[in-house]
Amino acid sequence: MTLSEILRACLLFVVAGLSEIGGGYLVWQWLRNDKPIWLGLGGGIILFLYGVVATFQVFSFGKAYAAYGGAFIVMALLWGWWVGNTTPDLNEWIGAVICLVGVSVMLLKR
């Protein structure tokens, strides 16, 4: 893979992750925290956009979603830290690094 392909893939993983986590968070707020329905509907639309964003990856469906799973773990920890004010512990960070190593191994060869 070229550097530009790697950067594009990383950007798409970040956009997809923000879409899935953000959309899911809005639905969570609506259903679990009795927030207005428009938050849930907005979250549903954002979740739909996550599915669209993922199609722009150059990888096959299985590889893209498997690799995204590792990226999602890291992004979910960061979201919980920044938005949910829950600081990840050392084991969570170690697990996240292990996931990123796994993602890197999967994506090194297209």
VENDAGI-V986466 format. One record per backbone hydrogen bond with DSSP energy under -0.5 kcal/mol. CO is the residue of the C=O (numbers start at 1). NH is the residue of the N-H. E is the energy in kcal/mol with one decimal. If there is no record, write none. Layout:
BEGIN
CO & NH & E
CO & NH & E
END
This chain:
BEGIN
2 & 6 & -2.1
3 & 7 & -2.6
4 & 8 & -2.2
5 & 9 & -2.5
6 & 10 & -2.5
7 & 11 & -2.5
8 & 12 & -2.5
9 & 13 & -2.3
10 & 14 & -2.2
11 & 15 & -2.7
12 & 16 & -2.8
13 & 17 & -2.6
14 & 18 & -2.8
15 & 19 & -2.1
16 & 20 & -2.8
17 & 21 & -3.0
18 & 22 & -2.2
19 & 23 & -2.4
20 & 24 & -2.5
21 & 25 & -2.5
22 & 26 & -2.0
23 & 27 & -2.1
24 & 28 & -2.6
25 & 29 & -2.6
26 & 30 & -2.1
27 & 31 & -2.7
28 & 32 & -3.1
28 & 33 & -0.8
29 & 33 & -1.1
29 & 35 & -1.3
36 & 39 & -1.5
36 & 40 & -0.9
37 & 41 & -2.6
38 & 42 & -2.5
39 & 43 & -2.4
40 & 44 & -2.2
41 & 45 & -2.1
42 & 46 & -2.4
43 & 47 & -2.5
44 & 48 & -2.0
45 & 49 & -2.2
46 & 50 & -1.7
47 & 51 & -1.4
48 & 52 & -1.3
49 & 53 & -2.9
50 & 54 & -2.1
51 & 55 & -0.6
52 & 55 & -1.0
53 & 56 & -1.9
54 & 57 & -1.4
60 & 64 & -2.9
61 & 65 & -2.6
62 & 66 & -2.3
63 & 67 & -2.6
64 & 68 & -2.3
65 & 69 & -1.7
66 & 70 & -1.0
67 & 71 & -1.8
68 & 72 & -3.3
69 & 73 & -1.6
70 & 74 & -1.4
71 & 75 & -2.4
72 & 76 & -3.0
73 & 77 & -1.9
74 & 78 & -2.3
75 & 79 & -2.8
76 & 80 & -2.6
77 & 81 & -1.9
78 & 82 & -3.0
79 & 83 & -3.2
79 & 84 & -1.3
80 & 86 & -2.4
85 & 87 & -0.6
89 & 93 & -2.0
90 & 94 & -2.7
91 & 95 & -2.6
92 & 96 & -2.2
93 & 97 & -2.3
94 & 98 & -2.4
95 & 99 & -2.2
96 & 100 & -2.2
97 & 101 & -2.3
98 & 102 & -2.3
99 & 103 & -2.5
100 & 104 & -2.5
101 & 105 & -2.2
102 & 106 & -2.2
103 & 107 & -2.2
104 & 108 & -1.4
108 & 110 & -0.5
END
